[in-house]
Amino acid sequence: MVKDADHDAAGSSPETPQRASALAVLGPGLITGASDDDPSGIATYSQAGAQFGYGLGWVMLFSWPLMCAIQEISARIGRVTGHGIAGNIKKYYSRPLLYGICGLLVAANTINIGADIGAMAAALKLLVGGPQLLYAAAFGLLSVLLEIFARYANYVAVLKWLTLSLLAYVATVFIVPIPWLTLAHDLVVPAISFKPAYLTVVVAIFGTTISPYLFFWQAEEEVEDVKERPAAKPLERAPRQAKGEFRRIRLDTYIGMALSNLVALFIIITTAATLNAHGITDIQTSAQAAEALRPIAGRFVFLIFGLGIIGTGLLALPVLAGSAAYALGETFGWHVGLARRPMHAKAFNGTIAFATFIGIALNFTPLDPVKALFWSAVINGVVAVPVMIIMMLMSHNVRVMGDFVVPPFLRVVGWVATGVMILTAAGMFATWSA
């Protein structure tokens, strides 16, 4: 008989104390959520606020429980089985499906890396001047060196602290004048439109907030976490640890996703109160948003907005490159893991370096960064649907999860999230023909 993991499997991991410090409890979920607000995401949220004012803030409230559910399911799969998403697809599903999903994931992530590096370099150029292409190369190289050569525990600590860069967007809301009553009304009673331009931005927001690379990263970081803690084991082999681990995963994920969506909402509010209010409605990149803010909201808002782009980019690059490397590594049976010594995971680290260097190289080509982001979003939208369907099937498959199939409520919300992404993908293609 299948047991509900939240009410069975008494006991908790000796490595997950009941009253652990916040920084110790928060990890994969916090980093995953924060990396979702990368420079590409900032551009999408800025466009939403500039184009539609406060009218799309409701999307961030609506998407939060959906993100929580699908990311918690990702984490549970990794923690229970000791393998990531790709590893479980390889074990239980067809190879052509695995190769197709991983190929599209790597392509989308590489394009996204290039766009994020370009946005970071453009932001630094706005702040201090200087050669943008040199900055792009430096940001990419710094990310690769830290991800491959820094000790895993220290690097994770750095990524946790980098999440503080998101507070830049919290600060801007309290600097610019906000019509709070109008904002509250639009959040609770949104004026939903079915015009193509409105639907396109809604689709873009969902495609940005619920992305396949986040599923792969959080599942794999749970696997890494097990390797780093000597007493921890996959829950299928150590069921007594389940209660404490699931509690930690839920807290970590819900806080991480709340931070992600709150920051996204604040970006929409800031750009609505400044750019939209002054008739500036066409924003294509995060650097354009920062530059447009300078004459309207003042140099201080421009400064913290620009610094936020750089901070979130440094957080997102390792997640994008790492999730691609994990997916390929499990697909082809490589030694994988950021905790491994560089020479013990050559192919894995080589993938991180290769994806990042291709991302750098994209900034030296005539490729339009806006079009690059567009195609990255398209690929992510295509990949998200089959990955989410497979994850949901895994999550209540006894062969995969054993006694730890997901509870009914989490399963329902996960399927709702999957349905929303199916509609999002359909809406994306529909807006092309509109």
Secondary structure as UniProt FT lines:
FT   TURN            5..7
FT   TURN            14..15
FT   TURN            18..19
FT   HELIX           22..25
FT   HELIX           28..35
FT   TURN            36..37
FT   HELIX           39..52
FT   HELIX           53..56
FT   HELIX           57..81
FT   HELIX           85..92
FT   HELIX           95..128
FT   HELIX           132..149
FT   HELIX           152..162
FT   HELIX           163..166
FT   HELIX           167..173
FT   TURN            174..175
FT   HELIX           180..188
FT   HELIX           196..209
FT   HELIX           212..228
FT   TURN            230..231
FT   TURN            235..237
FT   HELIX           239..241
FT   HELIX           242..274
FT   HELIX           276..278
FT   HELIX           286..297
FT   HELIX           299..332
FT   TURN            338..339
FT   HELIX           342..344
FT   HELIX           346..362
FT   TURN            363..364
FT   HELIX           369..395
FT   HELIX           398..401
FT   HELIX           402..404
FT   HELIX           408..433
//
